Each structure stands twice: as C-alpha cells, then as structure tokens.
Amino acid sequence: LPSHSDIAPPPDDPGAFLAAQRSAYDDLVARGLKFDLTRGKPGPEQLDLSEALLTLPTTHTSGGVDVRNYGGLEGLLGLRELFAELFGVQVSQFVAQGNASLTLMKDVLVDCMLKGPVDGTPWKDQGPIKFLCPVPGYDRHHALLEWLGIDMVPVPMQADGPDVAAVEALVKDDPSIKGMWLVPTYANPSGSVTEADKAARLAAMPTAASDFKILWDNAYGLHHLTEVETKTADIISLAAANGHPDRPIMFASTSKITFAGAGVSFLAASERNVQWYLKHLGMGSIGPDKVNHLRHLEFFKDADGVRAHMRKHAAIIKPKFDAVQEVLSTRLGAYPQIATWTEPIGGYFVSLDVLPGTASRVVQLAKEAGVALTPAGASFPYGNDPQDTNIRLAPTFPSLEEVRVAMEAVATCVLLAAAEKLAG
Ligand code: PMP
C-alpha cells in the first residue's frame, strides 16, 4: 500500500493529517481485503510439522502399561518424564491429561470453589472473593473468573512481569484476594517474561489469604522465537523454599507444539496439590487418553526432540513476527505518540497500544476494511480497557504475505483513528 503517513502528525496540521489518513483508508477499503488476525492459532504449516502423529503409536504398551486400557490417572510415565524435564519440575509433581490445559485451570478453580483448595475451605462459602489479573492478559482467564463470580482486580503487566509491588500491597491485607493469574513466559498478549526476582517475591510475599494461589499458566514456556531460550522461573521450588509449597499451580500444553485440537495438557504443583487434584479428577475420569500420550512420546522421543521441533515452529512463525515489526516500524515508527508495540522474543502475540481512546475505533475501521482484529478491550477483565488503547495482534495463522497486507491495513486504521481524534 502507498504510505500516506509521511505528513507530520498534529499538532502541526491536524486537518492535512486527517485528510491524508482518510484517503489512505479509502484506498484500503477499495481493496476489499478479507483477513483474520483474531486468535492465536498455529497455522497449517505448523500443524503439518506433527503430521507423523497420525500414524503413531506403533505399539500399545509403554513401561509395561497397556495404554489402550483404563487407569493411570496421572498420565503416562514416559511422557511425564519427558515434559517434566523440559519444564524443570519433579515427575512426582507433574500430571499429563487431555488436550486442553484450559480444562485443568477450570477444574482447579471449580474444585477450589466447591471443595476448597488443599490448604483451605471452599471458596464458595467465603462471600465475595477476588483474583488479581495482570493486564493486558488472556481473555479466557478473565471469562473463567467472571463465569465463577470471582471478582477481578487488574494489576499492571510490565516487561519483566507483573507489578509485584502492587500485588504485594493488595494481597497483604485483603483475605478475600484468593489468587492471581500469571503467564510467566512470553505472556499473552504482552510477550512479557517474569524475571526470577519477581517470581521469588510472588513466591515469598505475605498474603492475608492463607490459601492464596498463583495460577502459573506456562502456555508459552517452550515457544521461543529467537535463539534465546528463556528459562521460566522455577515457581514451585521458590514457593516451597519460602514456606508456601501449595501456592503455585502450573499449567501447560502441547496445543501450540503439536496439534491445538489433539495435544496433551500438563499440570505441575506440590505433591500435595497433585494428590488433591487427582482425587477430584478421579470423580470424572478413570484415566486420560494414554494412547495420545504414547503417540507424543514416540514422536518426540526425548526433551531434545521437543526443542528441535520448537525450532521448526520458530522458523515458520518468526518471519511473520518480523513482518509485523517491519510494517509497524515503517508506518507508525515516526509517531510514538500514536502507537507503541511490543517486540516479543517468544509466544504468539504482539501487543499494540494506540492513541488512548481510539482502540475500539481502530478495530471498527479494520473490520469495515475486511480485517478482523481481536475486539478492543478483550485483554482486560470484563472486556474493559479503561484507556481504550490496547489491541492484541495474532500473526501466526495467516500466511506471511497476508500478515504483511493485514498489518499495513492495521497501520492505516491506527493513523486514521488517531487523526480523527486529534482533529477533534
Ligand atoms: N493459556 C494461554 C495464555 C493461552 O494463550 C492459551 C491459548 N490461546 C491457552 C492457555 C489455551 O491452552 P490449551 O489449548 O492448552 O487449553
């Protein structure tokens, strides 16, 4: 697309700026695009990397277990050993289950509500309770809490993890704050990585609620985009060392490693938490899909097999992330007052902050130009971005060329929305 953005932005000449952006937008609409940047899904090429799974496993026994039969609620040992190594936790603290880690998160919260956590009484009996939510964050975390009637208190997400001082101040006196979400590595959508010092403070901080939980959603712990293989802080050991062994519960899955619809999910926590979890799980299952566990074990063979596989994913999606950076820098780099964005080194998202008060307008303009973006505010509790500034970009699913064209379109919409606002 031609760049119409080389006129200096307001306050120099808001009228000319607006006219230039309108004209660029009209050109864009005339192109009749149709793109979807809404969800962080692996693209078809990424799914093809795991195609061999469709012809595995080659046997039906593993470690003397007939995987076709009932049993083994905690998941297949060989697969647990492999992924426990990757996530740096003890096998005895590590469970493998079905395809969606979101289900395990829901299980844990429902169990806490109805039965009480391992170190507390049922949350449903304790009046209104709250969770802290680093923002921007993952919309389904918020939806789950809202569904359970758990109030959400936003805390800022920073480049090196959540604003821990804010968290410490909130949790120390308020026993109704029962926990917090955290995506520690390459967070959705900010790409933030929670540094070890912040993790240590979260593990050690005094909380008024004696059964405070950190739901440590390590969905992107292995999803590096560069040669930097960021190591996730070891929250389980940190919490144990600080006298709060039952505080963290970690989640992960192979949704963005093998098949998003047919992978394996994981839960890791203190052995006491794991036994608590399995006791409740046993009310609804006699065992997980161990055939799928064995299929994954045969496919990867060992931890290095997973690491090599993740480098293949990076080779496919890194150019898409590069294209996002390139287009945003070219089109919006001259306007830091209008747009800033993250440069993640892993995960699935770029978080774009536009001129406050214009994010919804940008999404609407993009929609009218044929580009579907995640709804403005989606990354905030109750869908409410108080500044109306944040937009989550998910570049993995479209092709590289589509990402480029779609990002050009987004840039045009960002500039028009800003120009409208600045022109009053
Ligand atoms: N957690 C986060 C932070 C995610 O971004 C996603 C996927 N978008 C999930 C969990 C979902 O994981 P699963 O497929 O294992 O349910």
Residues whose N, C-alpha, C, O or C-beta is under 5 A from the ligand:
A	BS01	PMP	G40 N99 A100 S101 L102 Y138 V183 N188 D217 A219 S253 S255 A260
